[in-house]
Each structure stands twice: as structure tokens, then as C-alpha cells.
């Protein structure tokens, strides 16, 4: 069982005291099994079920003079039963394969309310034509899905190998945020009629080489990923306490690709690793569900697009009792949408924003000198480490 919740208290003035509460809970039951009756087969299978319970927002006034009206959004709930099977096969001493399937039957259930729109591709409050109510336990939306995973490893020499893989993964719960960094007040949303499950299709390939005498290993991996049913938000969107959130959400598709390089040294007085990743993550609005300034034919950087990412971890052993460690991180700044101008229209000042994620935050650079460790003996055979 897991629970995530937060509370935000607002003190604007003596008549605007209010408290916002949000909660997401998950209950999971799972059984995993392994079957090893065959010499060259390692079979695994299992069954699990996840129950989602989401309280998307409760606003309560407090204080003797607060005039904030109370409001509570409807609870959302869903169940995701799943069954999976995988088999790792040793074809030859040099070639091994893995194949696996996972079937899911995601179902969101009532009680709940669904808004209907005159044009589902251009949802807005003005286009609401009907409201449909569902009783407790009644199916509101149903999404079957099949995840798959396939990988192959070929040992070229005693020191090198090649790996290939392909996979499809569904995600039935969405995180929606209008900030450039993870925030305690991010909201989650369960898939429904208008927010279809996210889907990722990925292929990757890698080569690995070990210099065993020197304790050095190097690797290079490349990947390409196709993303469907990703979520973005319209300019000026209201994400918190919005009972028809789908009117402020944009469905989008995307792609991600990159190369990851790794160098490891595991023996000697100097050990550690260097990892560098060049990657891109791009999104594009889907169909007619767009807004001014967003062309469905053009891709823009996703919030998590960081083309360059470098990490260096070192551990220097000076003597048997003294060692020094450090961590270095560098990454490209995350994309952000900035207001670039304002104009006066209809007796009000209006803000004009840049293209979606048209700017970037400053690059992130960090060096941690983790400590100078001294190891001393406290008794026969016992060691104590002091940072």
C-alpha cells in the first residue's frame, strides 16, 4: 500500500483563509513465480492487481471570517488487474533470448460524473452539452492493453557482447504539472474517456567491452522511443480544483532518442565511473486539440528534454585507511515558456508568451566533495569509518 497527499493553506487576507487537500492511494496485491524444470529455460509468471483511489481536491475555509466557498471534487477510482509471462532461453552458450508479455485490463469505475462535449477534439466549458452520472461500481472507461518485452544478448568474445531489445509499455496514471521542476503540488490523474493511457514503444541496441586485466569496462547504447497519448496543458490552464480538467489538457504524441556512454574502473587506487548521455525528448499536439501558437505538425521540447547529461563519480584510495570521494554533475537546463511581451486590449493588459518551451533554464552544474574517510581499527578484525 502507498499513499501520497499534500495540504496547502492559503492566507490572502482575513476573509480568504482556506485549506486545499489532495490525496492519491494505491493498493497492490501480487504473486510472482519462477519455474526451472528446463535446463536452458528460466520461466517466470505472475498475477497482480492495482487499485487506484484518487481524491483530486477538497477546499475548506477556516477562520471566523473566511468567505471562501467550500468545494470538493469527485473521488476517482480504478482497478488494473494484470497477468504476465516471461521466458529466458539459452539458444547457445553465446546467444540468449528473453521474451515476455503482460496483459492488463484497466477499468475506471463509478460513482462519478462525465461531461459530454459537442466537439471532443475542441473541448471547452462552452461546448459542454450533457452530464452523465455513473453509479458505484459501474464501468466508466475500459482499456485493455498488452505490454511486451524482447531482448537478445550475443557474446562476441570473452570480453565483449552485444544486446538488442524492444518493448511496449502502457501507463494508466498521468502526472500533470505546470512547473519546470517537480513540485509537491503536482497532480495525478487516472485515465478516463478523454485521457487515454500513455504508451511507449522503444527499441535499443548496445555494445559492451571489458578490459578485465585493468578492471575497466566501457559501453555504448542507443535508443529510439515513440510516445503516444502524452499530456500537456493549454496556456493559462487551471490544474488544481478543476472539475473538467480535460478542457485545459492537450493530448500529444512524441518521440525520444539518444546515446548513452559509460566508462567504469573497478580496480586500483582510483575507481569510479563516467557517464554521458546525449538525448532529446520532443512532443507535438495531436489533431484538433491544439491552441493558438501550437502547430500539430511541429515538435517542441518536452519539459524533461535535457540534451546533455554528464556524471562523474570517483573514489581515490590514498592508503589502506584514507580515501576521498567526489561527484560531479552537469546537465542542460530544462525548457521553459517565458512571457516575452504584454499588450493592452479590451481595457486590460494581456501577456504574450513565447512558443511552447522556447527558452531554457540555466545549465545545471554541481560538484560534491563527499568526504575524506578515515578507517581505524576498534579491535581485532573490526573497522570503523569516520567521514
N, C-alpha and C positions, 0 to 999 in steps of 0.2 A: 504494500500500500504506500502511496506517496501523495502528499498534499502540498500545494503551493498557494499562498494567499498574501494579500497585502492590504493595508489600510492607509488612506490619505485623508488627513484632517485639514480643512481649509478655514482660514481666519481672515476673511477680507475686511469685514467691519463687524460691528456688534449685531447686525441683523443678517449676517451671511455665514454663520458658523454651520459647517456641515461635515459629515464623515462619509467617505466612499470606501466600500469594502468589495473585494474581489477574491474569488476562490476557485481553484481547479483541483480536482481529486482524481486519482486513478487507482483502481483495484485490479490486480493481475493474478491469475491462477495459471500455473504452468507445470507441465510434466515433460521431462526430456529423457530420452532413452538412447542407448547405444547397443548395437548388435554386431558381434565379432565372430560369427560362425565361419566366415570365409577368410582364407589366409590373406588374400590380396584386396579384400573389400573392408572398408570401415563404414558401416551404415549407422546413420543417426536419424531419429524421427521424434516427433513430439506433437503435443497439442497445447494450446493456450487460449485464454480469453481475457480481454481487457475491457473493463467497464469505466467509461468516462462520465464524470459528473462536474458540470461547469455552472458556477453562479457568476454570470457576467457583470454583475454590478448592483449594489444596493446603496442608495444615497439617503442618509438620515440626518435631519437637522439636530443640533444640540445647542444648549444655552437657552436662557429665558426669553430672548428677544429675536431669535433667528426666524426669518421669513422664508427660508429655502424650503420649497415643497419636497416632501419625501417621494422617492421613486425607486422602484425595484424592477429590474429586467427579469424576464422569464428564465427559469433554470433550463439548461440544456443537458441532455444525456444521450449516450450511445453505447453500443456494445460491439466489440470486434473479436469474434472467435476466429481461430486460425489453426491450420494443420500443416505441418511441414515434414519433408523427407529429403535426406541428402546421402550421397554415396561417394566416397573417395576410393578410386580404383588405381591400383598399380599395374599399368599395362606391361611395362618392362622395368628393370632396375633404374633406367634412365628417364622414363616417362610416366607421370602420374596425372590423373584427371580427377576433378571434383565437379559434381552436378547436383543441384538442389532445387526444390520447388517449395513454395509456401503459398497456400491458398487462404484468402481471408474473405469474410462476409460482413463488412462493416454496415451497421444499421443504426441510424439515429431514431430515437423513439420519443413519443409524447409522454406527458402532456406538453403542448406547445402551440405556437401560432406561426403561420406562414403568410407573408404578404404576396399578393399576385400583382404583376405589372402589365401594362398594355404593351410594352416592348421590353422583353427580357434582355436585349442587347444594350438598351439605354435605360437602365433602371434609375429612377429618381422618385422622390417623395410625391411629386406632382403626377407621376404615372401609376400610382397605386390604384388598382381597380377593385380589389377584393381582399378579404382577410379570411383565411381558412384555419379553423381550430382542430387540433388533434387531441383525442382522449389519452389518458395514461396507458402506456404500453402499445399504443398504435404506431405503426411504422410511418415515419415521416420521409425518410430517404433511405435508399439501399444501394450499396456499391460493392459488388463482388470484385475481387482482384487476385491476380496470380503474380507473385514475385518469383524471379528465377535467378540463379547464380551458376555460372560455369567458369571454371578456371583450369589451366593446364600448366604444368611445370616440366621443363626438359633440362636435364643435367648435361651440359655440353662437355665439360671436363670436370675433374675433381675440384676445381676452383671456381667454376663459373656455371651459371644457369640462366634460363630464360623463362619468364612467366607471362601468360596471357589470361585475360579474364573479361567477362561480360556479365552484366547484371541489370535487373529491373527491380525498383523498389517503390512502393506506394507509402505515402504518409497521409493519415486521415485527420490530423490536427494541425492547425496553422498558427504560427506566431505572427502578429501584426504589430508593427512599431513605426512611429513617425519620427524616430530619433536616429542619429548616426551611430550611437553606441547602445549597448544593451542597457536597458533601464529596468528598475524594479517595478515600474508601472506598465511594462509591456503586457499586451493582452493576447490571449489564445482564443481560437475559435474552432469549434467542431465542424467537420464537413456537413453540408446540408444541400438543399436543392440548388442553391446558387453558388456555393463554394465547393467545387468538386475536389476530390482527393488529389494531392500533389503526386506527380510521377517523375521518376528519374531513370533514364536509360544510359548506361555508361559502359564504355569499352576502354581497356587499358593494356599496356604492354610494358615490360621491364626487363632489364638485364642486370645481373648481379655478379660481382667478381671478388674473390677473397685472396689476398696475399698472406697465406697462413703463417709463413715464417716471420713476417713483420707484424702480424696481428692487425692488418689493415683490410678494410672492406669498402668497396665502392659500389654504388648502384645508380641507375638512371631509369626513371619511369615516366611514361607519358599517358595522358588520358583525354577522353572527349566525352562530354556528358550532354544529353538533351533533357531539358526541363519542361514539364507541362503543368498547367493549372497552378502556376505560381501566383501569389497575391501581391498587389501593390495598392496604393491609395491615391485618391484624387487630391489635387491641391486644395487646401483648406478643409480637409476631411476631419470629421469628428469621430474619434475612435473609441472614446470612453463614454459609457452610458448612452449608447446609440442603439435603439431598438430595431432599426432597419439598417444595420451596418453594411449590407450588400449594396446600398445606394452610394456609398463612399469608397467602395472597393473596386479595383480594376483587376480583371483576370489577365494574366500574361503568360507567355511562354519564354523560354530562354535557352541558353547554351553556356557551357563552361568547358574550358580546356586548359591544359598546362603541362609543364615538365617539372619533375622533382628530382633533384640530385642530392646524393648523400655520400659523405666520406666519414668512416669510422676508424678510430685507432683504439685498440683494446688492450695493448700490452706496452710495457716500457714505463719510464718515469712520467711521460706526458701522454695522457689518454683523453678521449672525448670524441666529439663529432661535429661536423659542419653540414648543415642542411640548407639548400637553396631551392626555392620554388618560384617559377615564373608561371602565372596563371591569369586567366580572365574569366569573369562571370558577367554575362550580358542578358538583359531582358528586353522584351518588346510587348506592347499592349496587344491584346487579342481581339480581332474582329471589330465590331462596332462599339465595344465597351471602352472607348477612349475619351480623351478630353482635349481641349484646345492646347496646342503645343506638343502633343504626343502623336507621332506618326506610327501607325501599326506596322509599317514596313521598315522602320528603323529601330536599331537596338541601342540601348543606353546602359551604362554601367549599373549593375546591381549594388545594393547597399554594402554587400560583403565583397565587392570586387577590389582586390589588392594585388596588382600585377607582380610586385617584387616582395619576397619574404626571405629573410636570411636569419639563421640562428646558428650561434657558435657556442658550444659548451666545452670547457676544458677543465682538466684536473691535473695539477702538477704535483708530483710526489718528490719533495726535496730530499728527505731522508726517510728512514723507516717510521719516524714519529711525526714528521711535519709534512703537510700537504696544503695546497692552495687551489681553490676552485673559482671559476668565473662563468658568467652567462652574458652573451651579447645578442640583442635582438634588433633587427631593422625591418620595417615594412612600409610600403607605400601608404599614404594617407587614404582614408575611406572617402568615397564620393559623398557629396552633399549638394543640396539645392539651395542656392542663396537668393534672397531678394536683391535685385540689381537696380531697381528704379521705382519711383512712385509717380502717380499722376492724379489729377483732380477730375472726378467725373461724377455727375449726378449729385452734386453738393457733398461729396465725400472723397477722402483720399484713398486711392486704390494702390495696392502693391503689385509690382510686376516682377515675376520670378524668372530665374534663368531656366534653361532647358533642364529636364529631369536629371539630377546628379551631374550637372555640368561643371561643377567645381570639386576640389578635393581638400580635405583637411591636411595640415602639415604632416610630413612623413614622421613615422614613429621610430625613435632611436632610444635604446636603453642598454646600459651596461651595469650588471650586478656583480660586485666582487663579494662572493658569498662567504668568504671567511678563510682564516688561516687556522687550520685544525692541528691541534697538538694531541697526540695519543700517548698516554702514560700508563704504566702498569700499576694496578692497585693490589696485585697479589699474584701468586704463581699462576700463569696462564690466563690472567684476566686483563683486559684492556679497557680504558676509559677514554673517550674522545671529548675534548673541550674545543668549541668553536672560538 
